[in-house]
Amino acid sequence: MNSIFKKSCVVLTATLIMVSCKKFDEVNVNPTAANDEQVQVEYFINNSIVEAQMNPDVAERSFVLYWKPAGRQAADVDGGVISWADYNDGWSGAYYNQVSGWLNSANTAIQIGNKQIEAGTSKTYTNNLIQVARIWRAYLMSEMSDNFGPIPVKGFEGVNPDFSDVKTVYYYILDELKDASSKLDMAVANPSGLDKQDPAYGYKYAMWKKYANSMRLRLAMRLSEVDAAKAKSEFEAAAATNDFITLQTESFQVQEVDGWSALTGVMTRSWDTQPLSATLNNLFVGLGGIQTQSQLAGSFQPYIKPANWLGQRYPDQFSTKTNDPAAGYWFNGLPFTIDPRAYVLFSIPGDINNTNYPKQNGDYDKITKRLLRNAAGATVKEVDAAYTWNAKTDGNWGAKDPMNQLVNYGGTMPRINNQFRNSTQKRLFFGPWETYFLLAEGAERGWATPVTAQTAYETGIAKSFEYWGIALGTYLTSQDYNRVGTSVSWNHTAEPTSRVMNYEDGITGAAGSTTVAYPKNDLYKNGTVKNDHLTKIITQKFIAQTPWLPLETWNDHRRLGLPFFENPVTELPITTLPALTDATYMTSSVKFFPQRLKYPSSLPNANSTGYGQAVSALGGQDAVLTPLWWAQK
């Protein structure tokens, strides 16, 4: 084996050295792979893309237990660590080793391709494969950096790599995307069978160029709050190409495959409940003005509640020590109006005859009745959660936790539907709606774009609805507010006012009413704005990115403080969130939300110099609450 392969297996941890070299040997068992001039570049690209789909072990720990609750696409009941700004070193280590391996394969593809060109043994399409590998590597670097912060810009070159600060990383990958996409030769004809080595685009180079340009929009926008001039110039340069992902058929996505492999679906572990988050529920309910009665069959009609219904109040069992606008209440029915994507994505508890109802371990499939207890442990009520719509607010529920089985049991909350659990979907990395929401944000900032902000915003919504096969109807003109005070209509920017809501005592049934204020989001414009254009854009982008892109919803919140994230419950102090107290839980602060993943303990053991560089470049402690360079401080 020639020196280039030996160098490609110098990686960041001792564990990964064994894994990566083993994978190389497996990939390289091919009749034409006699030496480094003959080995096929496409094998390494294919290996990198396939492995990045995440086997069930790392998918559960990173995608489900880290990204989904951090990005507020699911409540944190399955893991219970990241929403509290805590971490698990084993989970972090599993992902760190894996993403390093994916990068190792991409780097090896580039090295081999360049060596073959130098030796005169390359194919007509080798240069294009190099550019594809560079584009894919740019994405992987952004994913790794968005999780940890500083990473190596030039790793896997024969020595333990140096770590670069996040600014350097982003400047590098933006340059890479621009240069690599410009060097793709659209006139190159591929040989038969090459398409099978690219699970995303089948080596359709025009699609890779669109993906690169859309990624440039995404990553340039990431710098909007910390490096506005660079963000604008990079964004406008990408927008000027007018060549990005705009159609469903152009989406970057990879087909899942049942079983246990890297292609197994990322949300398939049957014991993971993945329930609707309170954040997403607050965005859904009331948004768009489309009534539940027009969305669901007649059997659901008796359970639909009036528009001014708040629910059942249980002051002893439900915490109000959070700024969640629904805190303290159990919604004992279905919302009067709700964004129609909600019922496509999540199950209605008790809807067991629906073929898309989650198939899980335990009794979640059939049991919806749970107990409420008093402080002495005695049962005060049995509540049936069938045909109700609720979401648990994460946090430390203290003494209320054992009193409330309703929020501590997977079968009582809407859960991610079965279609996402059975490895039949295509895992999506970039959809057309994101391109349009990025263009809408850029135009709203006054940057040069090929479409107006309103057109891009409304097209992004339409693309999301198209993806799920839902008719738009009157959605785009709705002026109804959701629970956090945002409406859909672009031209409706009136700020919401408090509203009077009806409820009943959950124990006695006594009727009552109360004035409910919309929550104050101190992270955005000091909490004075809830319904401006940028809030609308990010709200719609958040919903459209669910459930495939939780890392991006986390990224947007870290960058902008949008959309509104409710604070964790603080019935008891949370040691990992010391700033969140009885005196502060009604305000919003970056100190209340996870900002990154802590480096795994294996890194300082394997590369103490690199780890020291990484922490120094981070500009703070190697801690979950340390914001990244591009994030709010």
N, C-alpha and C positions, 0 to 999 in steps of 0.2 A: 504494500500500500504506500503510495507516494506521500511526500511531505504535506501536501495540501490537505489530505484527509487527517493526518495527525494534528495539524493545526486546527482543523475545524472542530476537533473534539476537546479542545481546551475551553472549559466552560466555567461557570461561576461557583459551583459547589461540587464537592466530591461525589455526592450522589448522582448528580447530573452527568458527570464524566462517564460513569458506567452506563447510564441510561442512553445517552446520546450516541456513544460509540457502538453500543449494541444495536441501536436503531439504524445506524449507518450500515452496519454489516447486514442487517435484514433487508434494507432497501437495495443494497448493492449486489444482492444475489440475482444476477441477470446474465444471460449468455453474452451480451455485448459489453459487459462491464469489466473488461480485462485490466484497464488502468485508467488514470485520471484524464487521459485524453479521450477515452471512449465512453466513460460513464455518462449516463443520461441526466442532464440538468433537470429535466422535468420531473424525475423521480423525487428529487429533494423538494421541489416546489409543492408537488402533490402531498408529500409527507408533511410538510409544514402546514398546509391548509387543512388537511384532514385531521391532524393531531390537535390543531387549534380549536376544533369543534368540542373538545374536552371529553375525555372518558367519564363515566358516571361518578367516579371517585372525586376528581377535581371539579367537575361540573357542579356537583352538589355543594361543595365547600366554597367555591368562588361565586358561581352564577346564582345559586339559590340562597346560600347562607350569608354571603357578603353583599353581592351587587343588588339583588332584589330588595332586601330591606333597607340598604343604604340609599338606594334610588327610589324607595317608597312605592315600589310596585307590588310589594307583599308585606304583610305584617311579619314581625320578627319572631313569631312563636316557635318556629322550627329550630332556630339557633339561639336566639336571645342574647347575642353578644354585640353585634355591630351597631344596633340602634342605641346602645348604651355607650358607644365609643370604646367597647372592649374588643378583644381579638382572640384568636386561637392560633398559636404558633404553628401547629401542624397544618391547619388549613392554609395559612399564608405560605408555608414552606412548600406545600403541594403545588400551589399555583405558581409560585416563583420558579420552581424547578421546571415545571411544564412550559411556561412561556419562554424561559431561557432556551429550552430545547427547540421550540418552534422557531425562535430566532436563529438558533444554530443551523437548522436545516435551510432557512432562507439565505443566510450568509454563505453557506457551503455552495448553494446553487449559483450564487453570484461569483464566487471564487472560481468554481470549476468552469463556468461559462467564459469568464475572462481568460483563464488559462488556455482553454481550447481555441479561442480567437487568436491569442498570441502564438500558439503552436501551429495554426493553420489547419486545425482538425475540426473546426466548428461546422455546424449545419447552417442552412440559410436562415433558419428561425432562431438561432442561438441568441443573437443580440436581443431579440424581442423577449425571449424568456428571461434574460438578465433584467430587463426593465420591469417585467411582471414581478419578478422576485423582489426588486427594489420597492415597488409600490406596495406589495404585501408586507414587506419588512417594515415599511413606514407605518402601516396600520398597527402591526404588532408592537412596535416601539411606543406608539401613542397609548395603546392599551396598557402596557407594562408601566409606563410613566404615570398614567392617570391613576393607577393603583398605588404605586409606591413613591413616586416623585423622581429624584435623580436616578438615572440608569446609565450604563455605558453607551456612548454613541458609536464607538468603534470597538466592539468586543469580538471575541473568538478569533484572535489573530496570532495565537501562539503563546500568549502570556495572560495572566490574570488582568482583566480590563480595568482601565480607569473609569471612574464615574463622573458624569457631567451634570451640571445643574439643569433644572427643567427648562429654563430659557434656551440654553444651548441645544437641548434635545429637540425642542419645538422648532427652532430655527433650522436645525439640520433636517428634520423630516419634511418640513415645508419645502426646502430646497430639493430634497430627494424626489418628492412627488412631482414638482414642476419639471425637473430635469428628466426624470425617467419617462414621464408621459410624453414629453417632447421627442424622445428618441424611439418611440414605438413606430415601426414601419408598417403602415396599413396595407402595403402592397404585397407583403410576404404571404405566400401560400403555404399552409401547413400540410404535412403528410397525413395520410389516413391513420387514424388511431391516436393522434396526439391529443385530441380533444378530451379523451378519457382520462388524461393525467391532470386535468384542471376541473375540480368538482364545482367550481363557482361559475365560470364563464366558458368552459370548453375551449380556452385559448382564442376567444373572439377578441381581438386586440382593441377594437373600437369600444367594447364594453369595459375593458380594463382602463382605457383612457377616460371614459366617463366616470368610472369609480374614483380614479385618481383626482379628477377635478372636483368631484363632490367631497372627497376627503379634504381637499385643500380648503373648501368652504368651511367645513366643520372645524378643522384645526386652526384656521385663521381666526374664526369667531371665538375660539377658546381664549384668545389673547385680548379680547375686547376691553376688559376691565383693568388690565395691568400694562398693556403695551398697545395703546389705541392706534398709533400711527402705523406700526407694523401690521396689526390686525387689518386695518383698512387697506393698506397697499397690497397685502397678500390676498385678501378677499376679493378686491376689485380685479386683480390680475386673473384669478380663477373665474370670477363671474364673467369677465370679458370673453372667455373662450366660448361661452354659451353652449357648452358640450358636457353635460353632466347627466346624472340619473334622473329621469323625469317620467319614466314609464315603469309599470309593474314588472315587465319582462326584462328590464335593465337592472333590477335589484341585485345586490350582492347577497346571495343566499346559497346554502348548501343543504342538500337533501339528508334528512336523518334516516337512520337504519336501525331496526329493532335488534336487541341483543345487548351485548356488553362490548363496546368498542368505542373508539373516539367519535364515531358517527352516531352513537346512541343519543337520543334527545337529551338536551340539557336539563329538562324539568321532569324527568321520568321516574324518579325514585318514589315509590308508592307510599312511603311513610312521611314524605314531605307534604304538609297540607297546603302551603303557599296560599294563604287566605288573602282576600282583598285588604289592602292597607287603608287606614283611616284617611291618609292623604289623598289617595286616589278616589275613595268614596266621597270625600268632600268636594272633589272636582266634578265627579259624575252627577251627583244628585241635584236636580233642578236645571242642569245645563242643557240648553238646546230646545227646551219647551215641548219635547215630544212625549206624549203621555204614555204611561205604561200600558194602559188599556188598549192602545193601538199596536203595541209591540208583542203582547203575550196572548195566549189562547184564553178562551172563556173561563176555563177552570181557575185561572188566577184572579179573575176580576173581584171576587169577594174580599181579597186580601189587600187591595189597593187602598191606600190612605189618602185623605184630602191633602191639598197643597200646603196647608198651614198646620200640618200635624208634626209634632216634635217626637212623640213616642211615649213610652212609659218611664216614669222617673223612679229610680231606685237609689236614694241617697246613701243607703248603708252599704250596698254592694258594688256600686259603680263610682269610680273616682272622678272628682272634678278638679284635681290638681294638675291641670294641663290647660293649654289654650285651644284645644280642640273644640270647635263650636257645638259639637254634639255630646260633649262630655256629660256624664251623669244619666244618659237616657238610652233606653233600649227601643229600637224602632220595630214595633210589633206588627209589621206588614210590609208592603212593597211601596216604594216612592210613587207619588202622583206623576211626576215627570223625572226622567233620567236620560243621560246620554245613551243612545241605543247601542253603543259599543260595549256597555257594561254587561248586558245580558249575553253577548256573544263571547266575551272573555271569561266571565265568571258564572258559576252555578248558582241557582237559587236553592237554598237548603231545603231538603225534602223532596226535590223534583226527581225522584229516583227512577221514574219511567223514561226520563230523557236519556237517550243513548250517549249524549255528551256529558252526562253527569260523572264526576270524578270517580274512578275506580281505585280505591285505596285500601291499605291494610287497616285492620281494626274495625270499629263499628261506624266509621264516618259515613259509609254508604247508606246506612239505614236508620241510625238513631239520631234524633234531633231534640229529644227532651232532656233537659238538664236541670239541676237543682240550684236554688239560691238559699243560702244559709244565713243565720245571724251570727253575731260575734261569739256566741257560746257553741256554735256548731250545729244547732238545731235547724232543720229544714223549715223554711218559711213559705216556699212556693216552688212548684215544678213548672218550668216554662218550656213550651214547645216552640222551637225555632223554625219549624217548617214554614215556608213561604214568608220569611222575614228577610230584611236586608240590613246588615250591620257590619261594622269593622272595629276590631279592637285597637285601642291606642296603646302602643308599646310603652314599656317603662316598668317601674317598680311599684306594684300595686299593694305591697305591704300586707297588712292584715285583711284587706279586701280580697286578696288573691284566693285564699281557700273558701271564701264565702260566695264566690262567683264562678260556678262551673260554665256558665254561658259563654264567657270570653276565654275560657281555658280549654276548650274542646273543639277539635277541628270540624265537627259536623254541624256546628251552629252558624258558621260564617260562609259567605260566598267564597268558593275556592276556584283556582284556575281550572278551566274545563278540561275534559278528558282528551281532547284533540291535541293538547300540548304535552300530554303524559305518555303517549303511546308510540312515539318515534315515527310519526307519519308526516310530519310537517317539514318545511325547509327552514333551517335556522337562518334568520335574517340579520345581516350586518349593516346594511344600508338600504333604505327604501326611498322611493321618490318623494314622499311627503317631507322627509327631512331636508332634501334639497330645497324645496319650496319654503319651508319654515325658516331655513337659514337665509334664503334670499329675502324673505319678508323682514327678518330682523335687520339684515344689512340695509335694505331700503329705508326702514324706519329710522336707522341711524344716519341717514343721509348719504350712504355710500352708493356708488354707481352700480346698478344692477339692470339686467335685461327686462325686468318686469316691475310693476309698482308693488308697494308693500301689500296693499289690499288684495290685488290679484294673486300674488304669491301665497298670502295667508289663506285665502279661500280655496285656491287650488290645492294647497297642502291638506286642508280638511277633506276636500273631495277625493284626493288620492287615498287617504286613510279609509274613508267610507267604501271606496271602490275595493280596497284590499279585503275588507270583511264582507263585501257583497251587500251593503246596506244602502238603501235609497236616501238621498240627502233631504228630500222634501223641503220643509220650511226651516231647516236647521240653521242655515247661514244668516237668516234674518231675525233669529230669536233674540229678544232682549231680556229673557229670564236670567236671573242670577243663580249661580250655584251656591253652595254653602259658604264659600269664601268670598263671594261678592263679585264674581266675574261672569260676564255674558259672552255670547258668541258673536253677535253682530258687530262688524268692524266699525260701523258708524255710531254705535251706541257706547259712549264712553262716560255716561252719567255714573257717578259714584253711588253705591248702594247706601241705604239708610237702615236702621234697625227695623225689625218686623215683629209683630205679635204672633206667637205660635201657641197652639193648644197642646195639652198633654194630659195624661192621667197618672195618678199615683199607682205605681205598679203593684202595690200590695192591697190597698183599699179600693182602687178603682175610681177614687174621687177625681172629678174633672178640675182642670186648672188652666191658666194661661200665663205666659211670661213674655217679656220683651227680650229678644235675642239680637245681640250685636254681631256684625260680621267681624271675624278675627283681624287683629292688627299685625301686619307683617313688617316688623321693624327692620328686616334685612333688605327691604326694597323701598327706596324713597322715604325712609323713616316711618313707614307704616301709613303714609297718607294716601296711598293710591292702591286701588284694588282692581280697576277695570280699564286701564289704559291699553294701548295697542301692544306693548311689549308683554304685558301680563297675559293678554289673550293669545299671543303667538306661542309663548312658552307653555301655557295651559294646554293648548291644542297639540303642541309638539309632545308634551309629556304623555298625553293619552294615546297619541298615534304610535309612540315608541313602545308602548306596552303590548306584549310581554317580552319582546325580543331584545330590547336595548336598555336594560336597567342601568348599565354603566353610564349611558348618556344622560338619563334623567338625573342621576347623581351628579354628573359633571355640570349640568345646567344649574342645579341648585347651588352647588359650591361656587360657581362663577357669578350667579346673579341673585341668589336668594329667592328664586322663583321656580315653581309656584310655591304657595304657602305650605310649609311643613309644620304640622303641630308638634309641640314639645312632648317628650316622653313624660309619662305619669310619674309624679314624685311623692307618692304616699310615704315612702321612706327615702332618705338620701341615696343617691347613686354615686358611689365612690369614684367611678370613672368620668362623671360629669359634675365636678365639684362646684361649678358656677351655677348649676341649675338647682335652685332652692325654693323654699316656700315664698320667698320674696321676689323671685325672678321668673317663675314659671309662666306668667302671662305675657312675657316679652319674648322676642326671637333674637337669637345670637348664634354666631358661628361656633361658640363654645358649647353649644348644646347638641351639635350634630357631628358625626364622623367625617373626617377630612381626608383620610388616606388609610392604607394598610401599613402596619409596622413591618419592617424588614424581618424575614425569618432569622432565627438564631443561628442557622447554618451559615449565613453569609459572613458575619465577623469571624467565625471559626475557619472558613475556607479562604477568605480574602480580607484580612483585617485592614489592609491599606485601602482597598476599595471601599470598604464599609465606612472608614473614617472620612474618605472623600465624599461619600454619599450624604452622611449626616451633616458635614460642613456645608455642602451645597444646598441641603434642605433648608438651612437657615433657622433651625429650631430643633427640638428634641425629636428623636426617632419615636414618635408617639402618634396615636390615632387622631388626636386633636390638632396636630400641626398642619396648618393650611398649606397647600401647594402654591407655587409661585403665581399661577394664573387665577387663583381663587380669592374670594373675599377674605379679608383679614379681620 
